[in-house]
Amino acid sequence: MIVEHGRESFDAPRSLTYRAAEAVVIHFDDLLGRLPDARAAMLPQGLSLTAVRRTRNILSHDYRKARKEIVWDVIEHRIPAVIIAIVG
């Protein structure tokens, strides 16, 4: 739904769409940490769990350093690809 609202809504000042994206990325890290081994084995090989954790930490603790284009890419491409891989 975040992507459906579009990039303009995401980039708007004080955007609730951006805040929702932050929450999704933060909880995505938690989800990956709770995956059973069988599902974790299905994660895409190019997925860096370290990068996921760093992005989560930046969003959680120092959001002013977050780069919106990275958050958008994660929401639009990376999280859906992981979901397809583990639910597949």
Secondary structure by P-SEA (a helix, b strand, c coil): cccccccccccccccaaaaaaaaaaaaaaaaaaaccaaaaaaccccccaaaaaaaaaaaacccccccaaaaaaaaccaaaaaaaaaac
